[in-house]
Amino acid sequence: MASPRAHSLMSFVVDVRHLKQAARACMRRAGAPGADDVGWAEYRQGLNGRLKVLAEQLRVGAWEPSPVREVEIAAYTGKVFTAVIPTVADRIVQRAIRHAIEPVLEARAFADWVSGYRAGRNRITALRDADRHLREGFRWVADVDVRQVSAGSSASEVAGWLAEHVADGPFLRLFERVLEPLPYPIVPGTALAPLLINLRLSRADSALADYRVVRFADNYCLYCEDRARAEEAMAAVAKALGRCGLEPHPGKSQVRAGVNTEDLFLIAG
């Protein structure tokens, strides 16, 4: 049974100590300046004073997110996608929100068989789980890649997903406000995007309890004893994704037999 919805999360964004933790987490990654051309080297000058002002703005509801800088990024596969660069201050707010909701979602929303975008859970843990199912004789795999998992949705819709687990009204309103200036809520480049991918897919995950599943990021593998069960699993994933406004990628989803563990969860772009 899931734990009760979380209350009183605003302290994570109006307390200077929490904002400083968020800032330090952001500073561990080098990042280009946002639309205001302010980088970390400049923002760190007088950091305590800046964070006090930011905390007060958040406390009284006067804070507004700044416009983001949109950039085109080429993946190593050659695929080009749009990402955003928020301002330094907005990155801090996003990270503070992530620090607040991540433990809640870990406790309430994320299945044990989900790896990727989670602390201590990566492709290696996904492969270990997959290998266990294959060694136990479940050699037919419904291998489903989700098409455009980040695309679409609206700020209010994503806030609604979070509201299933969080009952703090002011916090939810702030969360929605953070997402509003983005081209779309799960656009790459924000501190929240990886977590929101798992939040979005958790709504499909909950419909797959009757299967042996491993999900790494947006790639599902369901392990079955025969082809008929694997075809049924493919249909079940498609139905679960459909309820979330998503669908399997037709060129990357298939039923497979006799797979090698190391051939699973490969990044193909």
N, C-alpha and C positions, 0 to 999 in steps of 0.2 A: 504494500500500500504506500502510495506517495505521501511524503510529509506535507503538513499544511502549507498553504501559500505564505510566502514571506511578507512581513510587514516591516516598516521603519527602516528603509534602506537609504533614506536621504542623508544620513550621517556620513555615508561614504563619499558624498560629493560636496558637503558644506563644511566638513572638518578639514582644516589645513593639513593635519597630519596625513590624512588619507590622500589628499591631493598631492602632497610631497611624495608619497609612495608611488602614486601613479606617474608623477613626473620622472622619478628615478627609473621606473620601468620603461618609460618611453625613451629616456636618454641612453639606454643600453643598446638602442638601435640607431644607427646614423640615419638621418632623414633630411630631405631637402626642405627649404622654407615653403610655407603655404602662400596663399594669395597676397598676404600682407608683407612678404619678403623678410619676415623675422625668423631667424634660425635659432637653434638651441644655444649657440655661443652668446648671442645677444640676450635671449630670454633668461639665461641663467644669471645674468647680472641683476642683482636685486631680486632673486627668485622668491625669497620669503615674502617680501612686500607684494610682489605680483600675485602670489598664491592667496594672500589675505584678501586682496581686492577681488580675485576670482571667486573665492569662497563666499564672500558677502554678496556678490552679484547673484550667485546661485541660491543663496539662502533667501533672498528677498524676491526672487523670481525675475530679476532684471537682466540676467544673462541671455544673450542670443548667439547662436552659432554664426560663424563667419562664412562667407562663400568659400568653396573649395577650389583648388586648382586642378583641372583635369589634364591628364597626360596619357599618351599612348605608350604601352609597354609591349615589347616583343618577348615572348617566352622563348626558351631554348629550342623549342620545337618549331619556331617560326611563327606561331600564332600570335596575332596582335590583339590586345584587349585594352579597354579603357580602365584606368585607375584614377584615384583622386589623392591629392595631398592636402589634408586639412591644415589649418594653422596650428602652431605649437600649443596654444592655449586650448584649442578644441581637441587636440589629441589627448591632452591631460584629462579633460572632462570625459572623453570616450573611454579612456583607460580606467578612470575611477568608476564609471558605470560598469565596466566589465568586471572589475574586482568585486563589485557588489553582487552582481547577478550570477557570476560563474559558479560559486558554491551552491547557490540555490538550484541552478539547472543541473549540476552534477548530481545533486541529491534527488531531484524530482523528475527530470526529463530525459536524461541520457541513459541508454541501455548499456549494460556491461559489455556487449559485443561491438560497441562503436569505438573505433580508433581514428586518430587524425583530429587535429585542432584541439587536442586535449593534453593536459600535462601527463607525461609518462606513457602516453598511448600514441603509437605511431605505426608506420608500415610494419615494423618488426613485430609488434604485438598482434597486429592483424594477421600476419603470416603464421604466427604461433597458433592462434585460434583456428585458422584455416587448416593447418597441418593436423591438428587434433581431430577435426571432423573427417578429413580424408583418411587418416589412419584407422578410424573407427568404421570405415566401410562406406561412407557417404560420398561416393565418387562422382556422382552427377551434380553439376553445378549450374544453377541459374545465375549467370553473371550479368548484372544490370548496372550500366552507367547512366546516371541521371543527366538529362539534357538541360543545360543552362540553369544550373541550380541556384545561381546568384541573381538571375534576371527577374524582372517584374516585381510585383507586389507594391505596396504603398507604406508610408510611414505608419499610418493608422492601423493597417493590417498587421504589420510586424509587432506593433505595440499590443495588439490583441493577442498575438501568440504568447507574448511575455506575460500578459495579464492572466493567463491560465495558471501561472506559477507565482506571480507577485501581486500583492493586494495593496501596495502603497501608491495611492492616487497621485500625489505630487511627483513621486519618482517616475511613474509611468508617463506623466505628461512631459517631464524633462527628457525622458528617453525618446519619446516621439519627436520632440523639438530638435533633438540632436540629428535625427534622421531626415528631417524635412528638406534641408538644402541640398541633399545628395541627389545625383542623377537617378539613382534607385537605391533602396535601403541597404542592400548587401553588396554594394559596389566595392571592389578590391581597393585597399589602401587605408581603410579605417581600422581602429583597434577592435571594433565590434564585429567586422565582417566574418572572420572564421567562426566565432561563437554563434553568430546568427545562422550560418549554414547548418550547423548541428541542431539549432533550435527548430529551423524550418523542417528538417528531415526527421526530427524526433516525432513529429505528428504522423509521419508515415510509418516510422519504426514501431509505434505502438500497435499497429495492425498486423505485425508479423510474428507475434509471440508463438505461434504454432510451428515455426520453422527453425532450423539450425542456421543462424545468420551471422555473418561477419560483415560489417560495413567499415570501409576505410574512406574517409572524406565523403565523396559522392558516389562511391562504387560499392554496390551491394553484391555479396555472394551468398546464395542460399544452397545448402548442401543436402542432397537427397539420395535415396537409395536406388532410384530408377528414373528413366526418362519421363515417364508419365507424371511422377511427383515433381520433377524439375520443371516441366511445362506448366504445371499447376502453380508452382512457386513463381514463375515468371509472370503469370497472370495476376497473382496476388500482389506482387510488387507494383505492377502497372496500375492496378486498382487503388492501392494505397497512395501512390504518388499522385494519381488523378484527383484524389480528394484534397490534395495540397496545391493543385494548380500546376503540377509537374508531370513529366513523362520520361520513360526510358529513351536513351539515345538509340535510334534505330540502327545506326552503323556500328555501335560499340556494345550492344547487348545481345547475348546469345546463350543457349544451353550448351554446356560443354561436358565431356566425359574424359576420364583419365588424365586430368590436368596435373601439371607439376606445380607444387606450392609456389615456387619462386617465380612462376609465370603470372601469378595473380597480383592484382593491385598495381599494375605498371602504369606509369604516367605517359599517356600518348599524346597529350596536348588537346 
